Amino acid sequence: MNRYLLPFLLILVSFACKIDSKETRTKPLIVATTSILADGIKNIVQENADVVALMPAGVDPHLYKASVRDLDLLTNADLVVYHGLYLEGKMTEIFEKLALSQTLIDISQGLPKDDLIRSGPEAHSVDPHIWFDVKLWSKAMAYVSQEMIEWKPEWKSNLESNSTAYLAQLKELDDEVRTKVNELRTAGQVLVTAHDAFAYFGIAYQLEVKSLQGLSTLSEPGLRDLTELITIVQENKVKAIFAEQTISPKAIRAVAAGAAERNHQVNLAGPLYTDSLDAVGTPAGTYIGMVKTNLKIIYESLLL
Ligand code: ZN
């Protein structure tokens, strides 16, 4: 993101999110860490609560550090919901402290362990990008719905019917992704992106995926990764590679330039929405919209 734009957006968000104190508000306030999570929760609670995303649209959750204002918002909320799996890598201690006084839901706790992609034995080696497998994200949404019913039993029938309707929309979305990706696989295409966000997508929809940076954007890609990726792009005659909205396109641009030096022209497409939604009201401003927007960009860039 443009460095002059960010402070402006933060000021804008701080006005937009001005909150009433616990005593004076008319509805409970739910704070979700990312825009992706906040959108899912909005669909389930509907008018029962106000739902606010802690991180503004376009912000990288791996690198996000909570501000003083964020801490105020989190301690003032009636419920805090987060992804877990170290997606919010710099907020782990905050969640531990909040747990002493606050109601928290860690949605990763609701996922079957076998569904998670793990690259090593350490706790932080689990891939947090679960929303790229729509079925897995549905399980997370079903879990958060159940947990919210425990928190507000009086909302039970309403939350159950909202979540049934939302899960039906997600089922339809999953079918749509599967159909389109089947075509990409048949055409022998590989999905090459800036950071490793698409592993769940690759497994769920059976498409080969490659990326330049690891699971978190905290680590920088090396020269070896770059050379390997250029070879993959060249050998598979990949038509397009993809930038991401929360990441600088510098490194992925170097892949396109490297392929061009080897006489393979590859388009730099995107950006894809990976770890954040676009602004509210835009096509990729909801989870379903984000998945559809990404699918359209990927499909059209690799196939048409
Ligand atoms: Zn990520």
Boltz pocket constraint, residues with backbone or C-beta under 6 A from the ligand:
constraints:
  - pocket:
      binder: B
      contacts: [[A, 62], [A, 129], [A, 195], [A, 196], [A, 197], [A, 215], [A, 216], [A, 217], [A, 274], [A, 275]]
      max_distance: 6.0
